[in-house]
Amino acid sequence: MVRLTRIYTRTGDRGETGLVDGSRLSKSAPRMAAIGDVDELNSAIGVALTHALPDDARAQLGRIQNELFDLGADFATPGPDFAPSEMRLRIVAAQVERLEAEIDAMNAELEPLRSFVLPGGDPGAAAVHLARAICRRAERAAVAADADVGLNPVGLAYVNRLSDHLFVLARRLNRAGAGDPLWKPGATR
């Protein structure tokens, strides 16, 4: 169990932060950009949860929020060993597979896409679309960090699959896709 008795430590005052193994890293490093974007994504999902959502969507997003903390810890753990252990919290394939199963189940209920979907619609769906866009940024940051230091490939798959999950969830929240605002190419020419 995590226990924090003091919020500020002053150890980051010189632009560095600590990783899981105790090593120090610049706050501007690609790894820290990925961790920060995952944290922002988690906050955006928290905002989405303030909207009226079906219980199953609320449960999915709650699970995802917890997993995003796990993902942040994964990305903050240096080293080439991506196997989970008592001392290393790693995203595992079963978490990616669960996202895929949820995507498939939600997608089966949706009208087929007729055009690209504009972010918006129901307030809850719009908030989930914003989280999806932040997830895409987190993925880009994670890919850059992976090129720099090497990250857990299953964590990279998780963040990629999560953006798909959030897209399909937003469509589901927009009345099974019937309420999706659709792109009309060249409509304002």
PyMOL commands that set and color helices and strands:
alter all, ss='L'
color gray80, all
select helices_A, chain A and resi 30-48+55-75+93-107+123-149+153-173+175-177
alter helices_A, ss='H'
color red, helices_A
select strands_A, chain A and resi 16-18+24-26
alter strands_A, ss='S'
color yellow, strands_A
deselect
rebuild
show_as cartoon
